[in-house]
Amino acid sequence: MRRLLVCCFTGQVSKTKYSEQKNPIRSGETMENLQRNDDNDNSMIMINPSNNAVTNIISNHDFSGGLHSWHANCCHAFVSSADSSCSEGVALKSIGNHAVVTNRNECWQGLEQDITGRVFAGSTYSVSAFVGVSGAVQGSADVRATLKLEYRDSTTSYLFVGGTSVSKERWENLEGTFSLSTKPERVIFYLEGPSSGVDLLIKSVVVTCTSTKGESIADVTDGNDNIIINPQFEDGLNNWSGRGCKVVVHDSMADGKIVPLAGKFFAAATERTQSWNGIQQEITGRVQRKLAYEVTAVVRIFGNNVTSSDVRATLWVQTPDKREQYIGIANVQTTDKDWTQLKGKFLLNGSPSRVVVYLEGPPPATDILLNSLILKHAEKIPPSPPPSIENPGFGVNIVENSNLNNDSNGWFTLGNCTLSVGTGSPHILPQMARDSLGPHEPLSGKFIHITNRTQTWMGPAQMITEKLKLLLTYQVSAWVRIGSGATGPQNVNVALSVDNQWVNGGQVEINDDRWHEIGGSFRIEKQPSKVMVYVQGPASGVDLMLAGLQIFPIDRRVRFKQLRLQTDKIRKRDVILKFSGVDSSHFPATVVKVLQTQNTFPFGTCINRTNIDNEDFVAFFVKNFNWAVFGNELKWYWTESQQGNFNYKDADEMLDLCQKHNIDVRGHCIFWEVESTVQQWIRSLNKNDLSTAIQNRLTGLLTRYKGKLKHYDVNNEMLHGSFYQDRLGKDIRANMFKMANKLDPSATLFVNDYHVEDGCDPRSAPESYIEHILDLQEQGAPVGGIGIQGHIDRPVGPIVCSALDKLGILGLPIWFTELDVSSVNEYVRADDLEVMLREAFAHPAVDGIMLWGFWELFMSRDNSHLVDAEGELNQAGKRYLDLKREWLSHARGHINEDGEFAFRGFHGSYTVEVVTFSKKVSKTFVVDKGDSPLEVSIDLAA
């Protein structure tokens, strides 16, 4: 888990690390890589009921839950009690809580809620909201309710719902209606309107469905191809059962407050004593292997004073040899107030003897309510078209008045801080920007100086909405500095607010009064209505200075040309084939054909145990990769989920497959320093017992696989966790390396961490990683390699290369150990992947690249696969194979008068075929690394 700086006006934003499964195994269970649902992927969908009950589709409509489900749009918001004073000292007489929306710089800034999935095309909805205003109000102010509608083709439109005129110190009822002729991909309801500087007050919002036409709940729940029997409990509990608990059918609960969303009944899994208890149905014989299935369920929770909880759909699979597997299908945050749609996909690789689908997740004693469940063959989603960008303006800075030659024109402040212009900043562009832009005119030496900061989010800002183009990758570069008064290191962040969503444009940690380079990137993939760039981060009271902010689209193709030249220098070698055994007069007529059969550079991938039951997966894996890493099967929480109960069978079978195909394997990982990944039984050990358990883990794992695993990630993510160090002291980290080296001296021991290469996280910036490695080495740790995980978005070559250059000074081999890129658009994903592969392959310090998977539904991030669930190659997969082919060398010609044939080729295995006037001769040889030409002697008479 990584915690990053947060934009004040979007509330707390938690950025979750996507790289690996972090949930310890349940007692007696094995596990699969679970598909992770992002907060913004609409996996949580509230459904509007079709029965006669009047239901408000707005969550937390009266702010009794604070700002839960609400987001401030490029401003700031908080909830005030009935007796508290609003801004400017104006007190409004009210009943209950109300929201205060403040720091508004534009009339469109206000409070919004995503209601996607709670509204349907053809239905009519009525809106009633009690609103007020305070602050610098002259007479009255207009307040409006608006819908923002986002469509799949990236177009965005706005629908006026209703409005009212509001006087100071008065609540007014804003009313309106709306209906949608078609269903957008995303629907946002928001309140806006008053002039800048006027606070918007909201007491309650009610949106109800007044008539239903067109799309109905039947569209969500019906389907003749549903594999689930009795999906809406019309036949009671026929085909359903409890998983460790009791299941009952209701037509209503809680004195009629809970009624079915669709149909007449719903089921409740009750008397639950474990989080995995729930409702289940066996589907053995109704699902086929190697087909993708989609699950859709309508769920909510009830009881035990739990108002919000995760509900998960899980597949239990028993193999013919009685092995158990648990496959995570979907996960959704639901409440005790509304029905929520849970949706996800799964694939069976093998031929199971039994299959059960079930719901689980909430704390014990909390009921799981299920209204309906659909399981059917997943439809293929057509791929997005390739981006078509007119006049991209590569290298052109979109920031207005970046050099401050027009004083502070175009800039404004967030919050009540002070902006002035000073002189004395650097006159040259930061290095990473120079690498992208080439020769550039000097900077002015002027900088923005922000003083009187009382919040971390206060700083300079600028609107850039109209200057951005969709699907372009933008590089961010600036000089930043902080004033005196800071206690400890300070993070400075260039951020963007994209329709109230915080986007990280780069971060740097500062602990002195020098100017520091900050670099990052971003990309907008859906049409936004408002985009603001701002700089934030230091503690309140600490001045913030900004100079030469550059935001420009990058031309990746120009960079690729440079990388090809660099690749030829470091990944190829001159080869001279020397021929004998034939008369020299025949040389001109002798044809030489050189074919490279394999590039020996390590290109590997993550695999999971169930993957190897799918022959299509295995065929692609062994053909296109020469290294492997196991996703979970060597992690401690997998091999010893309960103390003394070991499971090495999965890893053994995976290793057997790799050895059969001469595929080398990395050992990931011996330990994991992040506490949330550590089994409960380990967390409960005292200091002495924990030390013993660590020694036993090392001995058991490294003795079993001695000489079989080429690498080990010894203690994963030490820059982001400290479980073992906190309990056993600083020496334990170095001792882990020492003990591992003693048990298997042949294995190269790696450190491994994330956000090293992208400028997103100061904790793992190259400088921090270098200091961490040197500290381990000073303690005697035999660190043999540097692992960069590489879970990256919108990569920019010079930023990645800068990190590699810095780490390269240590002289240790660098590996990308868990590389993946994510984009809904396959062509953009392919471009991102090409950036990372070319940068790594062209850098002399990089010795290997491991992808963190390639097959859909077996990736840790959505939209990062190269092959879809049923085996079809997408654009990213095609790009990967194209690059693999580009990095093979072939040559054809004739022997020269000196009896030689020369070429320059990539390192790897070759076959040469020589056709003379009388015969054909074939020979194999290997081109390894070397500075001098490789000479290969071939006797044509043999």
N, C-alpha and C positions, 0 to 999 in steps of 0.2 A: 504494500500500500504506500502510495506516495502522497504527501499532503503539500499542495502548492498554494501560492499566494492567491487570494480570492478577491474578485471585484466586489466592492461594497454593495453595489446596487443590484446584484443578482443573488444575494444571500450566500450562505455557505455552500461552496462547490467542492465536492470531493472527487478527486481524480484517482481512479482505480488502476493499478497496474494490471495489465492484461496477460502477462507472459505465461503464467502457469497456474495449475489447479492448486488451491491453497487449503481446501477443506480436508482435515484429517479423516481417515476412514472410520466408519462406524464399526462398532464391535462386531467381529465376525463377518465383515463385508469387504468386498473389493470395490474399486471405483473406476470410473471412466473420466476422461477430460470432459468437464461440463461445458456446455455452451453458455456464454455469459451474455446477459441482456443489459445494454447501456440504459441509463436513465432517459435518454432522448430518442430511443428507437421505437416508441409507441408500443412497447410490449405490455404496458399497463393501459388497458382500454376499459372505460366505464360504459356500460350499456344502458340506454334509455328504456325503461319498461314499456311494454305494450298493454299492460293491464290498466284498470281504471284508476289505480292509485296515483295521486299527484306527487311526483318525485322531483326534487330539485337536483339537477344534474351538476350543479356547482359544488365542489368539495370545499369543506371548511367555509361555508357561505357567510358565517357570522364572526369569523376570526377567533372563535373560541379555541382554536388550535394554533394560535399565533399566525404566522404567515405560511403555514404548511399548505402546499399545493399552489400558492400564489408566488409570482415573481415580479419584482420591480423592473420596469423597462428603462434602462439607462438613467436611473435615478436612485433614490434611497427610500426605504419604507420600514415602518415599524408598527407595532400594535400598541395602542394606548388604552388604558382602562377608562371607565365611564367618568371617573372623577379627576383624571389627570389633565394637565393643561396641554393644549396643542401648541405648535410653534407660534411665535410672536405673542405668546401669553393669552391666546384666545381659548376660552373654555366653552365647549358645546355641551348642553344638557342632553344626555343620551342614556340609553339603557344598554348595558353590556359593553363589550369591547368595540373598537373601531380601528380601521387601518389609517395611518397617516402616511401619505406619499409626499416626500419632500426633496429638496435639492433638484428641483425640476428646471432644466434649462431650455426645454422646448415644449410646445403645447401638446405634442403627441406622447410625451412621457407620462406613464401612469402605472397601473397594476394590471397584471394579466394572468390568465389561467388557460392551460391547454385542455380543450374539451374534445379532442379527437376521439372518436369511438363512442362518445356519449350523444352524438347527434347523427341523424340519418337523412339522406336525400329524400325529398318529398314530404317530410314532416314539418309542422309549423311549431315554433317555440315562442313563448312570451318571456319577456325580461322585466324584472322589477328590482331596482337597486336604490337604496337610501344613501344619498351622497351629500357632501358638504364641502366647503372651502374655508381656508384661513390664510392669513399672511397678508401680503400686499394686494388686497382686493379693492378695486375701485368700482363701487356699485355692486354689480353682479358678475358672475362668471359662468360660461357655458361648460357643462360636463356632458360628454358623449360616451355611448357604448358602441364599440366597433368590433367586427370580426375580421381577423386576418386569415386568409385562405391560401394555403400553399398546395400547389398541384405537382403531380409527378414529373411534368415536363419543366419543372423549376420556375414556372411563372407564379406570381403572387398577386392577389387582388385584395381589396378591402371593402367590406360591406357595412354601411352605416345601419345601426340597429335602432337607436333612439337617443334623445338628448333632453336636457332640461337646463333652465337658467337657475343659478343658485346664488343666494345672498349670504353674506358673512353671518356666522352664528345661527344658521338655520339648516335643518335637514330637509332635503327635497326628495321626492320619489321620482326617479328616472324610469320611464316605461318605454317599451318598444316590442317589436316582434321581428322574427326573421324566419326564412326557410331557405333550403339549399336545393337547387335543381339537380346538381350532381354532387357526389361526395369527394371533397378534396382529400389529399394525403394528410394534411394537418390543418386543424381548426383552432385558432387562438381567440379567446374572448378577452377584451380588455376595455378599461375605462380610461379616458383621456380628456383633454379639452382646455382646462384653464391655462392662462398665460404663464410664461416662465416666471418663476419666483413665487407663484401661488401654490400653496399646499392643497392637495386633493385628499378629502376625507371620505371614507367608505365605511358604512355601518353594516350593511348586509347586501347580498346579491342572490336573487332567486331566478333561475331559468328553468321553465317547465315545458314539457311537450303538451300542446293543446290539441293537435290532431296528427294522425299517422296515416301517411299514404306512401305508395311506392315501396321503398326498402323497409322491411320490418324485421322483427326479431327472428322470424322464420328463416330469413336469409342467413342468419348467424348460426342457427341451431339445426336446420333441416339438412337433409342430404341422403339420398338413397344408397350412396356408396360408403356410408359410415360403417366402420368395422365394429364399433361399439354396439352391443346389444342393449336395448332398453336405455337409451342415452338420456331420457328425461324422466325416468322413473314412473312412466305410465303403468308399468307392470310391477309396481312395488320395488322390491330389492332383488328381483330376478336377475341373475348373473352378476350381482354385486356382493361384496363382502367387506368386512372390516379387516384392516391390517393391524392386528394387535389391539383393536379397540372395537367398540360397538358402533353400528350404523343403523340409523332410523330414517324414515321418510316423513316429511312434513308437507302440509299445504300452507302453513304459516307458523311463525314463531314470535316470541316477544310481544304477546298481546296484539298480534296482527301487524306489528311494525315491520316484520320481515316476511315478504311474500315472494313467490317465484318471479323471476325476471321474465321467464317464458314458460308456457305450459302451465300445468296445475300443481306440480310438485317439485321438491328439491330434497336432497339427502344431506344428513348431518353425520359426520364422523365424530363421535362423542366419547366421553370417558377415556380420553387419550392420556397415557402416562409417559410417552416418549415422543420426541419430535418426529420420528419416522412413522408413527401411527397415522393411519388415514383410511381412505376408501379405495378399493381396488377392483379390477376386473381382469380375469385371465383371458388373453387373446391368442393363446397358442394355436397354431394352424391357420390363423387369419391374417398373418403378416408374413411377407417373404423377405429373404435375405437380399441384400444389395439394392433394395428399393428404398427411396426416401419417403417417410411418412410425416404428416403434419398433425399435431394435436392442438385442439382448441377447446378450452374449458371455461365455464362461467362460474366464478368462485367468490366467496367472502369468508369472513371469520366471525365467531361469536363467543362471548363469555370470558371469564377469568380476568376481567378488567383490561384485556389486551385490545387496544384500538387499532393497531397496525402491525402487520407481520408479513413475512415472506410465505408464499405457498408455492410448492414445487411439484412439477410433474416428473415422475421418475419411472424408468423401465427396469424391472427386475428380470434378468435372463439367467436361465440355468442351461449349461452346456451338456452335451451327452455324457461327458466324464464327470458330471455333478459339480462342476465349477460354477460359482455364482458371479454375476456381473451386475453392476448398477450403472445405468446410463442416464445421465441428467438430460431431460428434454427441454424444460422451460422453468422459469422462475419469475414471479411477479410479486410486487408489494401490494397487498390489498388491505382493506379496512373492515371494521364492523358496521360501517354506514352504507356502503355501496357494493353492488355486484361488480366484479372486475373480470376482464377477459385475460386468460393466460394462454399463450400461444408459443409453440416451438416445434422443432423437427428432430427426427432421429433416423438412424440407419442401423440395420443389423448386418454385421459382416459375416458372421458364421451361421450355422444351421442349429438353432437352439432346440432343446427338448421341451422347454417351457418358457413362456413369456407372460409377464403380468405388468399392466400399467397401473400406477397408483399415485395418489396425492399425499403430500407430507409437508412438514416444515414448521408450522406454528409451535409455540411453546406448549408443554403438556397442560392439559385441562382447558385448552382453547379448542373449540369445535371448528372443524373445516366444513363449510357448506358448499355443496356442489349442485348447481342447477341443471347443467348439461355438459356432455363431453362428446366431442367429435374426434375420430381418428380416421384419416383417409390418406390415400396416396397423394403426396405433395405435388402440386402443379409446378412446372418449370416456369421461372420468371424470365421473360425476355431480357437480354442484356441491354444496358444503356448504350446509346450510340457514342461514337468517338466525339470528343469535344471539337467544336468548330468555333474558333476564337478569331474574330476580325480585329486587326490592328492591336496586337497584344501590348505593344509598347515596351518590349524587353529593355530592361536597364533604366527605365525612366522613373524617377522618384515621384510618387503620388502625394507626398506630404507637402502641403502648402507652406511656403515661407520657412522651409527647413533651415536655411542659413541665417534667418532672422534679419535679413537686409531691409525688411519692411517692419521693423520693430517687432511687436508681438501679434501682428495681424494674422488672423486665421486660427489663433490659439485661444483656449479658455481654460479655466481651472475647474477641477472637480472639488466641490466643497468650498468652505470659507477660508481659503488660503490665498497667498499673495504671489503674483507672477511678475517678475521683472526680467530684464535682459542685461546680461553682464558680458564681459570680455575676458579672454585668457584661456579658452579651451583649445584643444588640438586643431591644427590646420590640415591634417591629413585624414583620409577616410580610415576607419578601422580595417585591419588586415583582411578579415573575411569578406568585407564588401569590395575591397580592392581586387581580391582574387576573382570575384564575379564580374566586376565592372571594368577591370583593366585601368589604363590611364584615366585620371579624373581630375577635374579642376579642384584647387585647394578649397577647404572649408573656410568659412569667414572668421573663425576664432570667437564667434559669439555663442552664448549659451542661455538657455532658460533657467532662471533661478527661482525655485519655489520655496517660500518661507511661510512661517505661521501655520505649519501643518499640525493639525490636532488628531488626525486619523491616518492610518497606514495607507488608505486608498487615495488620499489627497495628492494631486499632482497635475501636470499639464495634460491637455486633451485636445483632440481635433476630430471633426467628423470627416469621414472618407468614403461615405456610402456610394456616391456617384462615380467614384474613380476606380472602383474595383470591377474586375471581370471574373465571371464564374470559371472554376476549374483551372485557373492559373495558380501556379505556386509563387508566392511572394516571399522574398528574403527581407528580413528585418535587421537593421544595423544602426548602432548609435554609440556615442560616448556618454557615460553616466558617471556621476560623482556624488558623494554625500557630504554634508557639512559636519561640524563638530557636535559633540554631545551624545554620540551613539555609544551604547554599552554592548560590546560584542559585535560579531559580524552582522551585517544587514543585507537582506535580499532586495534587489531592485528588479522590477518586472516590467517589460513592455507588454501590454495586454490589449486585447480588443474586446469590445462588447458588440456581439453580433446578435441583434434582436434579443438582447438581455442575456445571451449566453456568453460566458467568459471563455476566451480563447487565449492560450499562452503564446506570446510572440517572442519569448526569450527571457532568460533570467541570469543574473550574476550575483555572486556574493562579494560584498565589499567590506573591508576591515581597515581601511586607511583613507587618506584624503587625496589619493591619486585619481586620475581619470581612468575608467575601465571600459573595455570593449564589451558590448552586449550584442548577441546575435541570436537569431531564431528564424522562424518561418511560419506561414499559415496559408490556408487555402479555403475558399468559400465554395461549397458544392451545391448550395441551394440559394435561390435569389433572396437576399435579405432586404428588409425595409430600412434598417438603420444600422450603420456600422461606425463605431467610434474607436479610435486608438488613444490610449492613455498610458501614462507611466506612473507606477505606484511602488510601494514596498517598504521604505525605511520606517522605523518607529516614529510615532508622533513626536514633534519637537525637533526632528532631524531634517535639515534642509536637503532638498533634492535638486540636482542640476542635470540638465540634458542638453547635448550638443549634437548637431548633424544627424538627426534622425532620418534614416533612409528606409523607404518601403518601395520595393521595385520587383516587377515580375522577372523571373530568371529564364534564360534561354538554355535549356538543358542540352540541346543538340550541339551548341558551340562547345560546351564543356566536354561532351562525349568525344569530340574530335581530339581534344588534348589528352583525354584519358586513353584513347587508342594508341597514341604515340608512346605514352608512359608505359602502357601494358606491354607493347612490343619490346621495350628496353628491359623490363624486369622479369617477364614471364617467358621469354624466348631465348634461344641460344643458336649460334651459328653451327651448322653441321656440314662436314665434308665427307662424302662417301668416296672412298678410294677403291678403285677397281683393278683387279689383276686377273690373269688367266685367259686373256683374249687379245688377239692382235690389235694394236692401236689403230690400224687402218679401218677397223670395224667400229670404232668409238662413235663416229658421227651418225651411224645408222642404228646404234643401240638406244632403245627407249627406256627411260627410267621413270617409274611411277612410285611416288612416296605418299603413303596414306597413314595419317595418325589415327590410331584406333582408340586411344584413351588419353585424356589430359589428366595427369597425376595430381593436379591441384585438388585439395579436398573440397568437394561440394557435397554436403550432407543434409540430412533432414531428421526431424523428430518423428518417431513412430510410437504407436501404442500397441498393447498386446492384442486387442481385438482386431486391429488393422491387418495382422498377418493371417487372419482367417479369410480375408478377401483376396482372392487370387488376382483380381484386377489391380488392386492396390499394390500387391507384391510385385507384379510385373512392371508397373511404372517405377516403383522404388528401386528395384535392382538394376534397371536399365539406365536410370538417370542420376543416381547418387552413388558415391563411393565411401561415404561415412554415414553413421547413424548415431542418434542419441535417443534414449528412452524418456518419454514424457513424464511418467510418474513411477515406473516400475522399479527403479533403484532408490527412490527416495525413502527415507527412514519411515515415514508415516505409512508407506505401502508395504515395505518388507517386514515391519514389526509394528503393526497397528496396536496390538496389545502386547504387553511385556512378555517375552518368552515365546510368543506365537509367530513363527517366521514364515514368510512367503517369498521364496526366490524362484518359484516355478515359472512365473510370468517372465521374469528377466532371463532365466535360463533358456526358455523357448525362443525368445527374441534374439538372444545372442547366438543360438544355434543357427537361426536363419541367416544372420549376418555373416557368420563364419563360413557357411556353405557357399555364399556368394562373394567371399573375399572383401567384405565391407567392414572397415574399422569402426570401432565404437568408442564414444566418449562416455564416461561415468558421471551421471548427473543425478543427484549430488549426494555427497556423503552427509553433510549437515546443511541446515538452512537456518540462518540467523534471525529471521523474522518470526516473532513469537506466535503469530496467528497460524503458522504452518506447523507448529510443533504439537505432537500428540499430547493428550491430556495426561497420560501416565508419566510422560517425561516431565511435564510442567510441575507435577506433584512431588518429584523426587527432591530429597535434601541434597546438600552440596556433595557429600561423599558418594551417595548413590548415583548422582548425576555424573560424576567423574568416572565411576565404574561403568555406567551405561555407555558413555562416550567411548571408552576403551574397548568395550565389548562390540560396539557398533563398528569401529574401525577394524578390529581383528576379524570379525565375522565377514564383513563385506570384502575387504582387500585380500584376505587369505583365499576366499572362495574364487575370486576373479583375478588372482595374481597372474600378470602377464597377458591377460585377455582384454583388458580395457586400456586404451592408449592414453586417455586423459582422465582426470577427476576434477570436478568443481568441488573444492574441499569444503568451503563454508559459504554457501550461496548468499549474496546480497548483504555483505557486511557493512556497506555504506548506508543501508536502509533498515537495519535491525541490529539488535545487541542482546538477544536472549541468553546465549551462552556466556558472553563476556560479562553481562550484568551479574550472573550468578557465580562465575568461577574466576573472574578477574581477566585483565587484559592478556595475560600470558596464554590463555587457553587457545586463542586463535593461532598463534605461531606453533603451539604444541600440536595442534591438529595436523598441521602441515608436516611437522617433524615425524610424528607417529605414522602418518600415511606413507611418507617416503621410506621409512624403515621397513614397513610391511610390504611395499611394492616399489622398489627403486626404479623399475622400468617405466612407471607411469609418470607423465608430466602433470604437475599439480597446478591448477588454475585458481585465480580469483575470478569472480563472475558477478557483474552488476548491470543495472539498466540506467537509461538516460545519460549515458556517458558521452554520446556522440551528437546530441541534438540541441544542446544549449537550453534544455527545459528545466533542469534541476541542479542547483548549485551543490547539493550534497554529493552528487556523483559527477561533477564536472571533471575534466581531465586533470586539472591541478589537484583536486581532492583525491582522485584515484591514485595519482602518482605518490602523493604524500602517504596514503594508506599502504601502498605496496612497499615503499621504502621503509616504513615503520615495521612491517612484517619481516622484511629482510634483515633489518637491524637486530631483530630478535632471533635471527637464525632460521627463519622460515624458508624452506627451499621452494620459493615461488618460481614456477617454470613457465607460466603463460598468463596472458591477460585476456579475460573473457569480456567481450562487449555483447550484451544480449541482443540489442538491435530491434526492439519493438518500437518502431519509429513511424511517425506520420509526416507527410509532405517533406521529405528529405531534401536538403540543399547541399550539393556537392562540396563547396568550399568549407561549409561548417563541419561536415563529416570529416573531410580531409584534415582540417585544422586539429581536430581531436586526435586523429591518428598520428599526425606529426608530433604532437606533444607527448603522447604515450610512447612513441617510437624511440624517444631518447633513452628509455630504460633498457633497450636492447633485448627485450623479451618478445617471443612470438605473440602476435595478436590474432585472436579468432573472434569472428562474429558467431556467437553460440546459439542464438535463438531468433534469428532474423525473421520478421514479418512486417508487411505493410498493409494498410487497410484503406479501401475506398469502395463505395457502392459501384462506381463506374469502373468497369474492368480495364478500360484503356488507361485511365489515370493510375489504377493500381499497377498496371504493367509498367508505366513510366516510372513510378516510384521504385518498383523492384529493380528496374534497370539502373537507376541512379545508384542504389546501394550496391548492387553486384559490380558495376563498373568501378565505383570508388574503391571498393575493397580489393578487387582483382588488380587494380593499377597501383596499389600502395605497397611498397617493399616490406613494410612491417607486418602485413597481414599474411598469415599462413593457412587460413582455412575459413570457410563460410558454411554455417549450419542454418538451414531454414527451420522455423518452428512449426513444421508440418506443411502439407500441401493439399490435403483432401478435405473437402467441405464437411462440416459437422465434427471434424476432429482437429479443429484449430482453436486456439485460445481466444481469438478475436473474430468477430463477424466480418464478412467481406474481405477476408485475407487469403482465401484459398486459391489454388492454381487449377484444381480439378474439382468439378462439382460432385455432389454426393453419389451420383450414379455413373461417374467415370468420364464425363465429358470435359475436355480441355477448354479452359477459358482463355481470354486474351493475356492474362498474366502468365499462365502456364505456357502459352505459345511463345511469349517473349523470353521466358527462361530457357526453353529449348533452342530458340534462335541464338541466344548468347552462347549456349554450350557448343553449338555448331560453329559459331564464329571463332571460338577459342580452340579449334582443331586446325592443324596445319596440313596442307596437301601441296605437293609439288610434282611437276612433270617436265621432262626435257631429255636432253642427250648428254652423254659423257663427253667432257671436253678433251682437248688434245693431250692434257696431262693425265688423263685417266681418272678424272674427278667429276663429281656432281655436287654442287654446293647449294644449300638453301638455309633459311632461318626458320626455326619452328618452335612451337610451344613445348614445354617440358612434358614428357609422357612417353607412351608406347607407340611404336611405329612398325609398319610393314612396308618393305620396299620390294617392288617387282621389276625385274630387269629382263627385257626381251631383246635377245640377240638374233643374228641371222639364222641361228640353228636351234636355239632353245630358250626356255623361260626359267629364270632363277628367282626365288623368293627368299627373303631373310627378314627377321624381326630384330629390332634394336630399341634401346631406351635412351631418350635424351633427358639427362638429369641436369641439375643446376650447375652452372659454371661460367666463368668469365671468358675463358679461352675457347676457341672452336673445338667441337667434339669431332674426332676423326674415327670413322667406322670403315674397317677393311672388309671388302667383299671379294671373294675368289670365285670368279665366274667359271672356272674350270672344275670346281669341286662338284 
